[in-house]
Each structure stands twice: as structure tokens, then as C-alpha cells.
Amino acid sequence: MNSSVSNQLITEDDALEIAYDLFLEGASEHLEPADQIIFSLQFEQCGAAEVIDVSEDWQQQLNREIDSQRFCEVVIGLAEDEDAELKDIFARILISRDLSQPFSHIIWRQ
């Protein structure tokens, strides 16, 4: 990635923070009440927000090309313990890292 591109991109840490804020803003509207309670009770102990490789299904979901250098995917959920992978995913969030083209999309747990 050249320096002019990287200077215009937010960091993965910033993307995590933005994704978590978006999750908190929309959780009450998009998650079932039982899921909201489970998440609230267990997030401190075994919850996480993680940046993962951008899934190929975003292109089909959004009907647009997704450049994995300019976007990142964040998953928010619960794991069995702090060293385990997330098993209960409450949201997948695609975030543009490009400051000149802000974009986000959330797929909520069904």
C-alpha cells in the first residue's frame, strides 16, 4: 500500500471503536430482547470485538466491489473464554477505512 493511501485510512483500532459504537447505537432496535440481556450480562467477562479478514460475501450482500485494503470487517460477540474464538456473533460490521469515503453496514444476528 503506498503512503498516500495509508495516510487517508483509519487504523484497525479506530475501526473497532467505530464499529462498537455503531453496534451499541443499533442493538436495542435490531437484537431480540433476550440477546440484548445475554450480551449485556456476559460482554464484560467473555465478549469481544475483533477485526477479521473481510468476508467475500459482502460483495454479494451489498452488490458492490469491496477492496479489502480500504475496508475492514468487525465481528462483535461472545466466546466461551478469553482465549477462545467468538462463538455467538451478534453483529458483523463492514467499515470503510477510507476517510474520504465513509461507509458502514451491519448484519445483525437473526
Secondary structure by P-SEA (a helix, b strand, c coil): ccaaaaaacccaaaaaaaaaaaaaacccccccaaaaaaaaacccccccccccccccccccccccccccccbbbbbbbcccccccccccccbbbbbbcccccccccccccc
